[in-house]
Amino acid sequence: MKQRVSALLREKLGREVILEKPRDRSFGHFSTPIAFSLAKELRKSPMLIAEDLASSFSQDKEFSSVESVKGYLNFRLSEDFLQEYASWALDNPSEFAKQEKNQKILLEFVSANPTGPLHIGHARGAVYGDTLYRLAKHLGYDITAEYYVNDAGNQIDLLGLSIQLYAQENILKQRVEYPESYYRGEYLENLANGAEEKFGIEIFTDVSRQKELALWAKDKVMEIVVDSLAETNIHFDTFVHESGLYDDWDRVMKKMGDNVYEKDEKLWIKSQSKGDDHDRVVVRDDGRPTYLAGDIVYHNQKFERGYDHYINIWGADHHGYIPRVNAAIDFLGFDSNKLEVLLSQMVSLLKDGEPYKMSKRAGNVILMSDIVKEIGSDALRFIFASKKSDTALEFDLAEFKKQDSSNPIFYIQYAHARIQTLLSKSSLSHEDIISSPLKGFDKNADTLLFDALLLPEVIEDAFNSRQVQKLPDYLKSLAASLHKFYYDVRIIGKEDEAKLLKLLLIVALSLKTGLSLMGIEAKDRMSK
């Protein structure tokens, strides 16, 4: 709706117009300070300019009024405009709030090592990335969701060792001396049992077969990871494996030219020249590549695929990693300004006000799958999308198990279900409701209609600002307006029942569309 108004004003005034929503709705639906930006050009006061502009809209049917107030232009949309837009949305629900953007985006998120199940820290970045992906898709961007599988290096070798140690102690019943670093958790039992079935028990005592065991196991762990993500309605378009990138190492290093150099038997990148604290090691003195080495080859591959924009979602602990990756991108001959790195902060979990006890069987981490089992996928997604990703998040599981208005996801779902209940109680046909004109509303109904039609603006703002929490904030606000309207206005049996139900259909469409973009299915009825 805002886009339509902006287009109308751009065509009429011959320039881009900033539209705002007045805090006091009595001033109208939208407001613009354009008179202030024109004052210097026209050499007139903003108030005079605003008055002149206001009078020029007298014949525009899209607005019921355009008023000048202290230099601002305030627009109130006409009933015809709102009626036309609302009716179109109901006739084209799958197209509501959609746009067509001419930009290709590669979005990389999660990218957890395939050495164990996903924990709740991974879950936050996963939900944030998937919600951003859904918003972009709806807005018409050509976007690809990608998982970078870090399946090379010491962490994979350690997985093989950890399975062998687990099997020696629990299957072979041997006394085991555990090293300082190793993986632990219930998932090792399943991996050990699977390995015994596939390779035989000998693989647990043969050090030379540790790598073979690790390569098999990391693929099994990735299956666990993908299944865990799927439980939360998160899917990826492409997977890129670090282990498959190093065949391109020599070519990529040649592209880096003299921006890499050898010192102390190590290979370094000149990242300090690009704003990093100091130069970074790319290859260690024993010939093993660092984590940065894989990222250099990976980002070269990314940029060679020719996207317009690249977004990485990383954990907040990777903040210092950004300059060195940007340096590598520039050294490779690409524009590092095309890479956008978004950070995801840590999560603190409570249960009934007390810190959530980590499970020893899970290796002293809180597994994403455990939380999904406890509160459900919808609640998990809503929680992680409801606060800025770069701020710390603390939540209590007990709050999201409540079946009342204190639980925001229940509150929103109940709003949608309440509308469906009203529709089922009406004796009017769907055609009677849809064909009813949305005119003659009082202030409360007019406000609810306008708020319900703001979803397209909210979606675009949430994506452009990368603040996906604006969507659940909007849905909570719209649900609150619906619940208040339900209690204040009798609907069934009233003379204007048809148009009130049509209004509620618009509200339901916005709630359902908004929830879908959060990976949540709207409910038509609430279970007891």
ZABAVO-227173 format. One record per residue (C-alpha): residue in three letters; x, y, z. Coordinates in steps of 0.5 Angstrom, whole numbers. Example, Ala and Ser with C-alpha at 12.3 -4.5 7.8 and 13.67 -1.06 7.14 Angstrom:
2
type  east  north  up
ALA  25  -9  16
SER  27  -2  14
***
This chain:
528
type  east  north  up
MET  0  0  0
LYS  6  5  2
GLN  9  3  -5
ARG  3  5  -9
VAL  2  12  -5
SER  9  13  -6
ALA  9  11  -14
LEU  3  16  -14
LEU  6  22  -11
ARG  13  21  -15
GLU  9  21  -21
LYS  5  27  -19
LEU  11  31  -16
GLY  16  28  -21
ARG  21  26  -15
GLU  22  21  -9
VAL  18  23  -3
ILE  19  20  4
LEU  13  18  7
GLU  12  17  14
LYS  6  15  19
PRO  4  20  24
ARG  4  18  31
ASP  -3  21  32
ARG  -8  17  27
SER  -13  23  27
PHE  -8  27  22
GLY  -9  21  17
HIS  -5  15  14
PHE  1  18  11
SER  5  24  12
THR  11  27  8
PRO  16  33  10
ILE  17  34  3
ALA  15  42  3
PHE  22  43  8
SER  26  40  2
LEU  23  44  -3
ALA  24  50  1
LYS  31  52  -1
GLU  29  51  -8
LEU  23  54  -9
ARG  25  60  -4
LYS  19  60  0
SER  17  57  7
PRO  15  50  8
MET  8  52  10
LEU  6  56  4
ILE  9  50  0
ALA  5  45  4
GLU  -1  49  3
ASP  0  50  -5
LEU  1  42  -5
ALA  -5  40  -1
SER  -9  44  -6
SER  -7  41  -12
PHE  -9  34  -10
SER  -17  36  -9
GLN  -18  32  -15
ASP  -14  26  -14
LYS  -19  20  -12
GLU  -14  16  -8
PHE  -14  21  -2
SER  -21  23  2
SER  -17  29  4
VAL  -10  32  4
GLU  -8  37  9
SER  -2  42  11
VAL  0  42  18
LYS  6  46  20
GLY  9  45  13
TYR  7  37  13
LEU  3  34  8
ASN  -2  29  11
PHE  -6  24  7
ARG  -12  20  9
LEU  -13  15  4
SER  -20  14  1
GLU  -25  9  2
ASP  -25  7  -6
PHE  -17  6  -5
LEU  -17  2  1
GLN  -23  -2  -2
GLU  -20  -3  -8
TYR  -13  -5  -5
ALA  -17  -10  0
SER  -21  -13  -5
TRP  -15  -15  -10
ALA  -11  -18  -4
LEU  -17  -22  -2
ASP  -18  -24  -10
ASN  -10  -26  -10
PRO  -8  -28  -3
SER  -1  -31  -6
GLU  1  -25  -9
PHE  -1  -20  -3
ALA  5  -16  -1
LYS  10  -19  -6
GLN  14  -15  -11
GLU  19  -16  -16
LYS  27  -15  -15
ASN  32  -15  -20
GLN  38  -17  -16
LYS  41  -24  -14
ILE  43  -26  -7
LEU  47  -31  -4
LEU  45  -32  3
GLU  50  -37  7
PHE  48  -39  14
VAL  49  -44  20
SER  55  -47  17
ALA  56  -51  23
ASN  62  -56  23
PRO  59  -63  22
THR  62  -66  28
GLY  56  -66  32
PRO  48  -64  33
LEU  46  -57  32
HIS  45  -53  39
ILE  41  -47  41
GLY  47  -42  39
HIS  46  -45  32
ALA  39  -45  32
ARG  39  -37  33
GLY  43  -36  26
ALA  39  -41  23
VAL  32  -38  24
TYR  35  -31  23
GLY  38  -33  16
ASP  31  -37  14
THR  27  -32  16
LEU  31  -27  12
TYR  31  -32  6
ARG  23  -32  6
LEU  22  -25  6
ALA  27  -24  0
LYS  24  -29  -4
HIS  17  -26  -2
LEU  20  -19  -5
GLY  22  -22  -11
TYR  29  -23  -10
ASP  33  -29  -14
ILE  36  -31  -7
THR  40  -38  -6
ALA  40  -41  1
GLU  47  -44  2
TYR  50  -48  8
TYR  58  -48  8
VAL  60  -55  11
ASN  67  -54  14
ASP  69  -62  13
ALA  76  -61  13
GLY  82  -60  18
ASN  83  -62  25
GLN  75  -62  28
ILE  74  -68  23
ASP  80  -72  25
LEU  78  -71  32
LEU  71  -74  30
GLY  74  -80  28
LEU  78  -80  35
SER  72  -79  39
ILE  68  -85  36
GLN  74  -90  37
LEU  75  -87  44
TYR  67  -88  46
ALA  67  -95  42
GLN  73  -97  46
GLU  70  -96  53
ASN  63  -97  51
ILE  63  -103  46
LEU  70  -106  48
LYS  70  -105  55
GLN  77  -102  55
ARG  80  -97  60
VAL  81  -91  56
GLU  85  -85  57
TYR  81  -79  54
PRO  85  -73  51
GLU  84  -66  53
SER  80  -65  47
TYR  74  -70  44
TYR  67  -70  42
ARG  62  -72  47
GLY  55  -74  47
GLU  49  -79  46
TYR  50  -78  38
LEU  57  -82  39
GLU  53  -88  41
ASN  49  -88  35
LEU  55  -87  30
ALA  59  -92  34
ASN  54  -97  33
GLY  53  -95  26
ALA  60  -96  24
GLU  61  -103  28
GLU  55  -105  23
LYS  59  -102  17
PHE  66  -103  18
GLY  67  -108  23
ILE  69  -108  31
GLU  77  -107  28
ILE  76  -100  26
PHE  75  -98  33
THR  83  -100  35
ASP  86  -99  28
VAL  89  -92  29
SER  91  -92  21
ARG  83  -92  20
GLN  81  -86  24
LYS  81  -82  18
GLU  76  -87  14
LEU  72  -87  20
ALA  72  -79  21
LEU  70  -78  13
TRP  64  -83  14
ALA  62  -80  21
LYS  61  -73  18
ASP  57  -75  13
LYS  52  -78  18
VAL  53  -72  23
MET  50  -68  17
GLU  44  -72  16
ILE  43  -71  23
VAL  44  -63  22
VAL  39  -63  16
ASP  34  -67  19
SER  34  -62  25
LEU  33  -56  21
ALA  28  -60  17
GLU  24  -61  24
THR  24  -53  24
ASN  22  -52  17
ILE  29  -50  15
HIS  32  -52  8
PHE  38  -50  4
ASP  38  -50  -4
THR  46  -51  -4
PHE  51  -54  0
VAL  58  -53  -1
HIS  64  -57  2
GLU  70  -55  5
SER  74  -61  3
GLY  72  -60  -4
LEU  75  -54  -5
TYR  82  -55  -4
ASP  83  -58  -11
ASP  83  -50  -13
TRP  88  -48  -8
ASP  94  -47  -13
ARG  89  -43  -18
VAL  87  -38  -12
MET  93  -37  -9
LYS  96  -35  -16
LYS  90  -30  -16
MET  92  -27  -9
GLY  99  -25  -12
ASP  104  -22  -8
ASN  98  -21  -3
VAL  101  -27  0
TYR  108  -28  3
GLU  112  -33  6
LYS  115  -32  13
ASP  117  -37  19
GLU  116  -43  14
LYS  108  -40  14
LEU  104  -37  9
TRP  101  -30  11
ILE  96  -26  8
LYS  97  -18  8
SER  90  -17  11
GLN  93  -11  16
SER  94  -7  9
LYS  86  -7  9
GLY  85  -5  16
ASP  86  -12  20
ASP  90  -12  26
HIS  95  -15  23
ASP  97  -20  18
ARG  94  -27  18
VAL  97  -34  17
VAL  94  -38  12
VAL  98  -44  12
ARG  101  -47  18
ASP  109  -49  18
ASP  107  -56  18
GLY  103  -55  12
ARG  96  -55  15
PRO  91  -50  12
THR  88  -45  17
TYR  80  -44  17
LEU  82  -37  14
ALA  85  -41  8
GLY  78  -45  7
ASP  74  -39  7
ILE  79  -35  2
VAL  78  -41  -3
TYR  70  -41  -2
HIS  69  -34  -3
ASN  73  -34  -9
GLN  68  -39  -11
LYS  62  -35  -9
PHE  64  -29  -13
GLU  66  -33  -19
ARG  59  -35  -19
GLY  57  -28  -21
TYR  51  -26  -15
ASP  50  -18  -14
HIS  50  -19  -7
TYR  53  -24  -2
ILE  50  -24  6
ASN  54  -28  11
ILE  51  -30  18
TRP  56  -31  23
GLY  56  -32  30
ALA  58  -26  34
ASP  65  -29  36
HIS  67  -28  29
HIS  67  -20  29
GLY  74  -20  28
TYR  74  -24  22
ILE  71  -20  18
PRO  77  -15  16
ARG  81  -21  14
VAL  76  -24  9
ASN  74  -17  6
ALA  82  -17  5
ALA  82  -23  1
ILE  76  -21  -3
ASP  79  -15  -5
PHE  86  -19  -7
LEU  82  -24  -11
GLY  80  -18  -15
PHE  73  -17  -13
ASP  69  -12  -9
SER  68  -13  -2
ASN  63  -8  -1
LYS  58  -13  -4
LEU  59  -18  2
GLU  55  -16  8
VAL  56  -20  14
LEU  51  -20  20
LEU  52  -23  27
SER  48  -27  31
GLN  49  -27  39
MET  49  -32  44
VAL  43  -35  47
SER  41  -36  55
LEU  36  -41  56
LEU  31  -41  63
LYS  26  -46  65
ASP  21  -43  70
GLY  26  -38  72
GLU  32  -42  73
PRO  38  -43  68
TYR  36  -49  64
LYS  40  -55  66
MET  45  -58  60
SER  44  -65  59
LYS  51  -69  60
ARG  48  -74  54
ALA  48  -68  49
GLY  55  -67  51
ASN  54  -61  56
VAL  50  -57  50
ILE  43  -55  49
LEU  41  -59  43
MET  36  -55  38
SER  32  -62  37
ASP  31  -62  45
ILE  28  -55  45
VAL  24  -57  39
LYS  21  -63  43
GLU  19  -59  49
ILE  16  -52  46
GLY  15  -54  39
SER  18  -51  32
ASP  13  -45  32
ALA  15  -43  39
LEU  23  -44  37
ARG  22  -40  31
PHE  18  -34  34
ILE  23  -33  40
PHE  29  -33  35
ALA  26  -28  30
SER  23  -24  36
LYS  29  -20  38
LYS  35  -17  34
SER  40  -22  32
ASP  46  -18  34
THR  43  -17  41
ALA  44  -22  47
LEU  37  -27  48
GLU  35  -30  54
PHE  28  -33  54
ASP  24  -38  59
LEU  21  -44  56
ALA  16  -44  61
GLU  13  -38  58
PHE  12  -41  51
LYS  9  -47  54
LYS  3  -43  56
GLN  -4  -43  53
ASP  -6  -36  54
SER  -4  -29  52
SER  2  -28  55
ASN  5  -33  50
PRO  6  -29  44
ILE  5  -34  39
PHE  -1  -37  42
TYR  -4  -30  42
ILE  -3  -29  35
GLN  -5  -36  33
TYR  -11  -35  37
ALA  -13  -28  33
HIS  -13  -32  27
ALA  -17  -38  29
ARG  -22  -33  32
ILE  -23  -30  26
GLN  -24  -37  23
THR  -29  -39  28
LEU  -33  -32  27
LEU  -33  -34  19
SER  -36  -41  21
LYS  -42  -38  25
SER  -44  -33  20
SER  -50  -35  16
LEU  -47  -31  10
SER  -44  -34  4
HIS  -37  -33  2
GLU  -39  -29  -4
ASP  -44  -25  0
ILE  -38  -23  5
ILE  -33  -22  -1
SER  -37  -18  -5
SER  -39  -13  1
PRO  -36  -6  0
LEU  -31  -4  5
LYS  -34  3  6
GLY  -38  7  12
PHE  -33  4  17
ASP  -32  8  24
LYS  -25  10  26
ASN  -24  3  30
ALA  -25  -1  24
ASP  -22  4  19
THR  -16  4  23
LEU  -16  -4  23
LEU  -17  -4  16
PHE  -11  0  15
ASP  -6  -3  20
ALA  -8  -10  16
LEU  -6  -7  10
LEU  1  -5  12
LEU  4  -12  12
PRO  8  -10  5
GLU  11  -4  8
VAL  13  -8  14
ILE  16  -14  10
GLU  20  -9  6
ASP  23  -6  12
ALA  24  -12  16
PHE  29  -14  10
ASN  32  -8  8
SER  34  -6  15
ARG  36  -14  16
GLN  31  -13  23
VAL  27  -19  22
GLN  24  -18  29
LYS  20  -12  26
LEU  15  -18  23
PRO  13  -21  29
ASP  13  -14  33
TYR  7  -12  27
LEU  4  -19  28
LYS  3  -18  36
SER  0  -11  35
LEU  -5  -13  29
ALA  -7  -19  34
ALA  -8  -14  39
SER  -12  -10  35
LEU  -16  -16  33
HIS  -18  -18  40
LYS  -20  -11  42
PHE  -24  -10  36
TYR  -27  -17  37
TYR  -29  -15  44
ASP  -31  -8  43
VAL  -36  -9  36
ARG  -41  -14  36
ILE  -41  -18  29
ILE  -45  -24  28
GLY  -52  -21  27
LYS  -51  -14  25
GLU  -53  -10  19
ASP  -46  -9  17
GLU  -44  -17  18
ALA  -42  -18  11
LYS  -37  -12  11
LEU  -34  -13  18
LEU  -33  -20  16
LYS  -29  -18  10
LEU  -25  -13  14
LEU  -23  -19  19
LEU  -21  -23  12
ILE  -16  -18  11
VAL  -13  -19  18
ALA  -13  -26  17
LEU  -9  -26  11
SER  -4  -21  14
LEU  -3  -26  20
LYS  -3  -32  16
THR  2  -29  11
GLY  6  -26  16
LEU  7  -32  20
SER  8  -36  13
LEU  14  -32  12
MET  17  -34  19
GLY  16  -41  17
ILE  10  -42  22
GLU  3  -44  19
ALA  -3  -41  22
LYS  -8  -45  26
ASP  -16  -45  24
ARG  -17  -47  31
MET  -14  -48  37
SER  -13  -54  41
LYS  -15  -55  48
***
